[in-house]
Amino acid sequence: ASIGNFLRRSLRRAGRREGKDGASAAENTPPRVPQGERSSAFYSAGQFFFEYLVVVSLKKMPDGHYEPKITYQFPKRENLLKGQKEEEERLLQAIPLFCFPDGNDWAPITEFTSETFSFVLTNVDGSRKIGYCRRLLPSGRGVRLPEVFCIISCLGCFGLFSKILDEVEKRRQISMAVIYPFMQGLRESPFPAPGKTVTIKSFIPESGTELIELTRPVDAHLEHVEFQALLQRLSPQLILHIFASAVLERRLIFLAEELSVLSQCIHAVAALLYPFTWAHTYIPVVPECLLDTVCCPTPFMVGIQMRHLEQVLEQPMEEALIVNLCEGKIIRAVGDEEEILPRKLQDEMLVSLDRHNNNNNVHTLEQVNALVSEAFVRFFVRLVGHYGSHIKWGRSGSGSFQERAFCKAVASKSCRRFLKKFVKTNMFSLFIEEAEKSRIPQEGNG
């Protein structure tokens, strides 16, 4: 209960920060459209791959239920300062909830298809850590309980960490003892630059030394994304309704049973906002004990397992967009989603998404990511690409954004109507705040 209260408070604190005071609650925003590194989850090359690897197992309690507990942690950190120790304790208390967000209703089983998903923990200062999880059934005979291997990192790169978890799972089927040297080798390797590869040497009994190559995608802002997951489950029209709601920082709830579907789809929706960043409550998989997050009056983007649908609908929540990813439909909406985006730009994006949908078998995942991202970046460039011309620079070097002139510079009435709402969002304020600090020579700057 206490850790649930802590998480609830910290999530709401992060979600409540609005306007300029919200800078610490958001991820770092890039200084211009469309380039720039997005979010605190995209660190420079050379850092540690991860902070911790933990194993979360289900332990039977006196009442017969199972509770998730950390049974293994690497590395064990010594000599931490008091503040660091408290932060680590809070982190380690929270992790089991997100590794088994589906509650305590488990029973030993003989078969289980392993699944990969991720979650995000937002600290009170707005910094974020990502948990990459592989839930699997340990090798053996007879009934047994699944366990979760969770890698905690500040680095957002889902594909790369999925490959690491493949290696962890392969070693788990041999022995826990074989995992440690692999993770030690990984921890001693620098995180590669975009497009570069790092090679990890790893010894496996009876197989000898293996060389494992881990390549980072060229586009840093697409490292945590699989747009294919959205395109497979939702029509282009619905994706645009969701995008429109996210752009105006509304409340969004996604429903699916599989944790992997929830985390993939929510990360994809957040990535559609690039080069802007979702700066509010963001929980790709909500643990059962935190379901009342949907009552939060501030913006949020959350994923909830389908089994909790009735419980969610009974909550006294404010207006929200509720998306059923299993059936590919919206089950609750505000009602104006189709009118939010300027019609001409909306039609252009629809054509682009339809084209990718019709060619799913032609493109690789990376190509789909690049093509979909390009369509949404083009939308922002068309609407706000002229922002640099409306920052007035003082002699001291500080900039001041001229909001009225910026909106009036757009000829189309529908685009101007949309812009007047968009400039009031937290994500735009943070973006402009960053631009006012970093004077980058651009055409039209005075």
C-alpha positions as CSV (number, residue, x, y, z in Angstrom):
1,A,0.0,0.0,0.0
2,S,2.8,2.4,0.9
3,I,4.7,2.0,-2.4
4,G,1.4,2.4,-4.2
5,N,0.7,5.7,-2.4
6,F,4.3,6.8,-3.2
7,L,3.9,6.0,-6.9
8,R,0.5,7.6,-7.1
9,R,1.8,10.8,-5.5
10,S,4.9,11.0,-7.7
11,L,2.9,10.3,-10.9
12,R,0.4,13.0,-10.0
13,R,3.1,15.5,-9.1
14,A,4.7,14.9,-12.5
15,G,1.3,15.2,-14.2
16,R,0.3,18.4,-12.4
17,R,3.3,20.5,-13.5
18,E,2.1,22.9,-16.2
19,G,3.6,25.6,-18.3
20,K,7.1,26.8,-17.6
21,D,7.2,25.2,-14.2
22,G,6.7,21.9,-16.0
23,A,10.2,21.8,-17.5
24,S,11.5,19.5,-14.8
25,A,8.6,17.2,-15.2
26,A,9.2,16.7,-18.9
27,E,11.9,15.0,-20.9
28,N,14.4,17.3,-22.6
29,T,12.9,18.8,-25.8
30,P,14.9,19.4,-28.9
31,P,15.7,22.9,-30.0
32,R,14.3,22.8,-33.5
33,V,12.1,21.0,-36.0
34,P,12.7,18.3,-37.2
35,Q,16.1,17.3,-35.9
36,G,17.1,16.7,-32.3
37,E,17.5,14.0,-29.7
38,R,14.2,13.3,-28.0
39,S,13.7,12.7,-24.3
40,S,15.9,11.8,-21.3
41,A,15.7,8.2,-22.5
42,F,18.1,8.9,-25.3
43,Y,21.5,9.5,-23.8
44,S,24.8,9.9,-25.6
45,A,27.0,7.0,-26.6
46,G,29.4,5.6,-24.0
47,Q,27.1,5.3,-21.0
48,F,26.3,2.1,-19.1
49,F,23.8,-0.1,-21.0
50,F,21.8,-0.6,-17.8
51,E,21.6,0.2,-14.1
52,Y,20.3,-3.1,-12.8
53,L,19.2,-6.5,-13.8
54,V,16.6,-7.9,-11.4
55,V,14.7,-11.2,-11.3
56,V,11.2,-10.9,-9.9
57,S,9.6,-14.2,-8.7
58,L,6.2,-15.0,-7.3
59,K,6.2,-15.9,-3.6
60,K,3.2,-17.7,-1.9
61,M,1.8,-15.7,0.9
62,P,-0.1,-17.1,4.0
63,D,-3.5,-16.3,2.4
64,G,-2.6,-18.4,-0.6
65,H,-2.0,-15.6,-3.0
66,Y,1.3,-15.0,-4.8
67,E,3.2,-11.7,-4.4
68,P,6.0,-10.6,-6.7
69,K,9.3,-10.2,-5.0
70,I,12.9,-9.4,-6.2
71,T,14.9,-12.6,-5.8
72,Y,18.1,-11.5,-7.6
73,Q,19.8,-8.2,-8.2
74,F,22.9,-7.3,-10.2
75,P,24.9,-5.3,-9.4
76,K,24.6,-4.9,-5.7
77,R,25.5,-1.4,-5.0
78,E,27.6,-0.6,-2.0
79,N,28.4,2.7,-0.2
80,L,25.5,4.7,-1.4
81,L,24.7,8.1,0.1
82,K,21.5,8.3,2.1
83,G,19.5,10.0,-0.7
84,Q,20.8,7.5,-3.3
85,K,19.9,4.6,-1.0
86,E,16.4,5.9,-0.5
87,E,15.9,6.3,-4.2
88,E,17.2,2.8,-4.9
89,E,14.9,1.3,-2.2
90,R,11.9,3.1,-3.8
91,L,12.9,1.9,-7.2
92,L,13.4,-1.7,-6.1
93,Q,10.0,-1.6,-4.3
94,A,8.2,-0.4,-7.4
95,I,9.7,-2.8,-9.9
96,P,7.8,-6.0,-8.8
97,L,4.4,-4.2,-9.3
98,F,5.3,-3.4,-12.9
99,C,6.7,-6.8,-13.7
100,F,3.5,-8.5,-12.5
101,P,0.9,-5.7,-13.1
102,D,-1.9,-8.2,-13.5
103,G,-2.3,-8.7,-9.8
104,N,-1.7,-11.7,-7.5
105,D,-4.1,-14.2,-9.1
106,W,-1.5,-16.7,-10.2
107,A,-1.2,-20.5,-10.0
108,P,1.7,-22.9,-11.0
109,I,1.5,-23.8,-14.7
110,T,3.3,-26.2,-17.1
111,E,3.3,-24.1,-20.2
112,F,3.8,-20.4,-20.8
113,T,4.8,-18.4,-23.9
114,S,7.4,-15.9,-22.9
115,E,6.5,-12.3,-23.5
116,T,8.5,-9.0,-23.7
117,F,7.2,-5.7,-22.5
118,S,8.5,-2.5,-21.0
119,F,7.4,0.1,-18.4
120,V,8.4,3.6,-17.5
121,L,9.0,4.9,-14.0
122,T,8.9,8.7,-13.7
123,N,10.8,10.2,-10.7
124,V,9.5,13.2,-8.8
125,D,12.1,15.4,-10.7
126,G,10.7,14.2,-14.0
127,S,13.6,11.9,-15.0
128,R,12.6,8.5,-16.3
129,K,13.9,5.0,-16.1
130,I,12.7,2.2,-18.4
131,G,12.2,-1.4,-17.3
132,Y,12.6,-3.9,-20.1
133,C,11.0,-7.2,-19.1
134,R,11.0,-10.8,-20.2
135,R,8.4,-12.9,-18.5
136,L,9.2,-16.6,-18.9
137,L,8.7,-20.1,-17.4
138,P,12.0,-21.5,-16.0
139,S,13.1,-24.8,-17.6
140,G,12.1,-27.9,-15.7
141,R,9.3,-30.4,-15.4
142,G,5.9,-30.2,-13.7
143,V,4.1,-27.1,-12.6
144,R,6.0,-24.0,-11.8
145,L,5.6,-20.2,-11.7
146,P,6.7,-17.7,-14.3
147,E,9.4,-15.2,-13.4
148,V,10.4,-11.9,-14.9
149,F,13.9,-10.8,-15.8
150,C,13.9,-6.9,-15.8
151,I,16.6,-4.7,-17.0
152,I,16.4,-1.1,-15.7
153,S,18.0,1.5,-17.9
154,C,17.8,5.2,-18.7
155,L,18.3,4.3,-22.4
156,G,15.4,4.0,-24.7
157,C,16.1,1.3,-27.2
158,F,13.5,-1.5,-27.2
159,G,14.8,-3.6,-30.0
160,L,18.3,-3.7,-28.7
161,F,17.2,-4.6,-25.2
162,S,14.8,-7.3,-26.6
163,K,17.9,-8.9,-28.1
164,I,19.7,-8.7,-24.8
165,L,16.7,-10.4,-23.1
166,D,16.9,-13.2,-25.8
167,E,20.4,-13.9,-24.6
168,V,19.3,-13.8,-20.9
169,E,16.5,-16.2,-21.6
170,K,18.8,-18.6,-23.5
171,R,21.2,-18.6,-20.5
172,R,18.4,-19.0,-18.0
173,Q,17.5,-22.4,-19.6
174,I,21.0,-23.5,-18.8
175,S,21.7,-21.9,-15.4
176,M,21.3,-18.6,-13.6
177,A,25.1,-18.7,-13.1
178,V,25.6,-18.3,-16.8
179,I,23.7,-15.0,-16.9
180,Y,26.0,-13.1,-14.5
181,P,29.2,-13.1,-16.7
182,F,27.1,-12.0,-19.8
183,M,25.6,-9.1,-17.9
184,Q,28.9,-8.2,-16.4
185,G,30.4,-8.0,-20.0
186,L,27.5,-5.9,-21.1
187,R,27.9,-3.5,-18.2
188,E,31.6,-3.0,-19.0
189,S,30.8,-2.2,-22.7
190,P,30.0,1.4,-23.7
191,F,26.6,2.1,-25.2
192,P,27.2,2.5,-28.9
193,A,26.5,5.6,-31.0
194,P,23.5,5.5,-33.4
195,G,24.1,3.1,-36.2
196,K,27.2,1.6,-34.5
197,T,27.7,-1.9,-33.1
198,V,29.2,-3.2,-29.9
199,T,30.4,-6.8,-29.6
200,I,30.0,-8.7,-26.3
201,K,32.1,-11.9,-25.7
202,S,30.2,-14.5,-23.7
203,F,31.1,-18.0,-22.7
204,I,28.4,-20.7,-22.6
205,P,29.2,-24.2,-21.3
206,E,29.3,-26.8,-24.1
207,S,29.0,-24.0,-26.7
208,G,32.2,-22.1,-26.0
209,T,32.7,-18.4,-26.5
210,E,30.0,-16.5,-28.4
211,L,30.3,-13.1,-29.9
212,I,27.0,-11.2,-29.6
213,E,26.6,-8.1,-31.7
214,L,24.3,-5.4,-30.5
215,T,23.6,-2.6,-33.1
216,R,21.9,0.7,-32.3
217,P,19.4,2.0,-34.9
218,V,20.6,5.0,-37.0
219,D,17.6,7.1,-36.0
220,A,17.9,7.7,-32.3
221,H,14.3,8.9,-31.9
222,L,12.9,5.7,-33.3
223,E,14.8,3.3,-31.0
224,H,11.9,2.6,-28.7
225,V,9.2,2.3,-31.4
226,E,7.3,-0.2,-33.5
227,F,4.7,1.7,-35.5
228,Q,3.7,-1.6,-37.0
229,A,2.1,-2.5,-33.7
230,L,-0.4,0.4,-34.2
231,L,-1.0,-0.2,-37.9
232,Q,-1.8,-3.8,-37.3
233,R,-4.5,-3.0,-34.7
234,L,-6.0,0.3,-35.6
235,S,-7.2,1.9,-38.8
236,P,-5.4,5.1,-40.0
237,Q,-8.5,7.1,-39.2
238,L,-8.4,6.0,-35.6
239,I,-4.7,6.5,-35.3
240,L,-5.3,10.1,-36.3
241,H,-8.0,10.6,-33.7
242,I,-5.6,9.3,-31.1
243,F,-2.8,11.5,-32.3
244,A,-5.2,14.5,-32.3
245,S,-6.1,13.8,-28.6
246,A,-2.5,13.4,-27.7
247,V,-1.4,16.6,-29.4
248,L,-3.9,18.5,-27.3
249,E,-2.7,16.7,-24.2
250,R,-5.9,14.9,-23.3
251,R,-6.5,11.8,-21.2
252,L,-5.8,8.6,-23.1
253,I,-6.5,5.0,-22.0
254,F,-5.4,2.0,-24.0
255,L,-6.8,-1.5,-23.4
256,A,-5.3,-4.9,-24.3
257,E,-4.7,-8.2,-22.6
258,E,-1.1,-8.7,-23.6
259,L,1.4,-6.6,-21.8
260,S,3.6,-6.5,-25.0
261,V,0.8,-5.0,-27.0
262,L,0.1,-2.3,-24.5
263,S,3.7,-1.2,-24.1
264,Q,4.4,-1.3,-27.9
265,C,1.3,0.7,-28.8
266,I,1.7,3.3,-26.2
267,H,5.4,3.9,-27.0
268,A,4.3,4.2,-30.6
269,V,1.6,6.8,-29.9
270,A,4.1,8.9,-27.8
271,A,6.6,8.7,-30.6
272,L,4.1,10.2,-33.1
273,L,4.5,13.5,-31.2
274,Y,8.2,13.8,-32.2
275,P,9.9,16.3,-32.1
276,F,7.6,17.2,-29.2
277,T,7.5,15.1,-26.0
278,W,4.6,13.9,-23.8
279,A,5.4,15.5,-20.5
280,H,2.6,14.2,-18.3
281,T,1.7,10.9,-16.5
282,Y,2.8,8.1,-18.8
283,I,2.3,4.4,-17.7
284,P,2.4,1.9,-20.6
285,V,1.2,-0.8,-18.2
286,V,-0.8,0.2,-15.1
287,P,-0.5,-2.2,-12.1
288,E,-3.8,-3.3,-10.7
289,C,-3.2,-1.4,-7.5
290,L,-2.9,1.9,-9.4
291,L,-6.0,1.7,-11.5
292,D,-7.5,4.8,-9.9
293,T,-4.8,6.7,-11.9
294,V,-7.7,7.1,-14.5
295,C,-9.4,9.5,-12.0
296,C,-6.5,11.9,-12.4
297,P,-7.8,15.3,-13.6
298,T,-4.5,16.1,-15.4
299,P,-3.4,14.6,-18.8
300,F,-2.3,11.0,-18.9
301,M,-1.4,8.2,-21.3
302,V,-1.9,4.8,-19.8
303,G,-2.3,1.1,-20.7
304,I,-4.7,-1.2,-18.8
305,Q,-5.3,-4.9,-19.2
306,M,-8.6,-5.7,-20.7
307,R,-9.6,-7.8,-17.7
308,H,-9.9,-4.5,-15.7
309,L,-12.2,-2.8,-18.2
310,E,-15.4,-2.9,-16.0
311,Q,-13.4,-1.6,-13.0
312,V,-12.0,1.3,-15.0
313,L,-15.4,2.3,-16.4
314,E,-16.8,2.4,-12.9
315,Q,-14.2,5.0,-11.9
316,P,-15.4,8.6,-11.5
317,M,-13.1,9.8,-14.3
318,E,-13.2,13.0,-16.4
319,E,-13.5,13.0,-20.2
320,A,-11.0,10.5,-21.8
321,L,-10.4,8.7,-25.0
322,I,-10.6,4.9,-24.4
323,V,-9.1,2.7,-27.1
324,N,-9.7,-1.0,-27.3
325,L,-6.6,-2.4,-29.1
326,C,-8.0,-6.0,-29.2
327,E,-10.9,-5.0,-31.4
328,G,-9.4,-1.9,-33.0
329,K,-12.0,0.5,-31.9
330,I,-12.6,3.5,-29.7
331,I,-15.1,2.7,-26.9
332,R,-15.3,6.2,-25.4
333,A,-14.5,9.6,-26.9
334,V,-14.9,13.3,-26.3
335,G,-16.6,13.5,-29.7
336,D,-14.6,16.2,-31.5
337,E,-11.6,14.1,-32.4
338,E,-12.3,14.3,-36.2
339,E,-12.4,18.1,-36.2
340,I,-9.2,18.8,-34.2
341,L,-6.6,18.5,-36.9
342,P,-6.7,20.8,-40.0
343,R,-8.6,18.8,-42.7
344,K,-6.1,19.2,-45.5
345,L,-3.2,18.0,-43.4
346,Q,-5.3,15.3,-41.9
347,D,-6.1,14.0,-45.4
348,E,-2.5,14.0,-46.4
349,M,-1.5,11.9,-43.3
350,L,-4.4,9.5,-44.1
351,V,-3.1,8.9,-47.6
352,S,0.4,8.3,-46.2
353,L,-0.8,5.9,-43.5
354,D,-3.0,4.0,-46.0
355,R,-0.1,3.6,-48.3
356,H,2.1,2.0,-45.5
357,N,-0.9,-0.1,-44.5
358,N,-1.3,-1.5,-48.0
359,N,2.4,-2.3,-48.3
360,N,3.0,-3.9,-44.9
361,N,4.7,-6.9,-46.5
362,V,7.0,-4.8,-48.6
363,H,8.6,-2.7,-45.8
364,T,10.9,-3.8,-43.0
365,L,10.0,-2.6,-39.5
366,E,12.7,0.1,-39.8
367,Q,11.3,1.3,-43.0
368,V,7.8,1.4,-41.6
369,N,9.1,3.4,-38.6
370,A,10.9,5.9,-40.8
371,L,7.9,6.4,-43.2
372,V,5.3,6.8,-40.5
373,S,7.5,9.1,-38.5
374,E,8.2,11.2,-41.6
375,A,4.4,11.7,-42.2
376,F,3.9,13.1,-38.7
377,V,7.1,15.2,-38.6
378,R,6.0,16.7,-41.9
379,F,2.7,17.7,-40.2
380,F,4.6,19.6,-37.5
381,V,7.0,21.2,-39.9
382,R,4.1,22.5,-42.0
383,L,2.3,23.9,-39.0
384,V,5.1,25.2,-36.7
385,G,8.3,25.0,-38.8
386,H,8.3,28.8,-39.0
387,Y,8.6,29.2,-35.2
388,G,12.3,30.3,-35.4
389,S,11.3,33.4,-37.3
390,H,9.2,34.5,-34.4
391,I,11.7,34.4,-31.6
392,K,12.9,37.9,-30.9
393,W,16.5,38.0,-29.6
394,G,17.6,40.5,-27.0
395,R,21.1,41.9,-26.8
396,S,21.9,39.6,-23.8
397,G,21.3,36.6,-26.1
398,S,18.0,35.5,-24.6
399,G,15.0,34.9,-26.8
400,S,11.4,35.9,-26.5
401,F,8.7,34.0,-28.5
402,Q,6.1,36.2,-30.3
403,E,3.1,33.9,-30.0
404,R,0.5,36.2,-31.7
405,A,2.7,36.9,-34.7
406,F,3.5,33.2,-35.0
407,C,-0.1,32.2,-35.2
408,K,-1.1,35.1,-37.5
409,A,1.7,34.1,-40.0
410,V,-0.3,31.0,-40.9
411,A,-2.7,31.7,-43.9
412,S,-5.1,28.8,-43.5
413,K,-8.0,29.5,-41.0
414,S,-8.2,25.9,-39.9
415,C,-4.5,25.7,-39.3
416,R,-4.6,28.9,-37.3
417,R,-7.5,27.6,-35.3
418,F,-5.5,24.4,-34.4
419,L,-2.3,26.4,-33.7
420,K,-4.1,28.7,-31.1
421,K,-4.9,25.5,-29.1
422,F,-1.6,23.8,-29.7
423,V,0.5,26.8,-28.5
424,K,-1.2,26.5,-25.1
425,T,0.0,22.9,-24.5
426,N,2.7,22.0,-22.1
427,M,4.7,20.2,-24.9
428,F,4.8,23.3,-27.1
429,S,5.7,25.6,-24.1
430,L,8.6,23.3,-23.2
431,F,9.8,23.1,-26.8
432,I,9.8,26.9,-27.2
433,E,11.4,27.4,-23.8
434,E,14.3,25.3,-25.0
435,A,14.4,27.2,-28.3
436,E,14.6,30.5,-26.5
437,K,17.7,29.3,-24.6
438,S,19.6,28.0,-27.6
439,R,20.1,30.5,-30.3
440,I,20.4,28.6,-33.6
441,P,20.8,30.7,-36.7
442,Q,17.8,30.2,-38.9
443,E,16.3,32.0,-41.9
444,G,14.1,34.9,-40.8
445,N,15.6,35.4,-37.4
446,G,16.0,39.1,-36.5
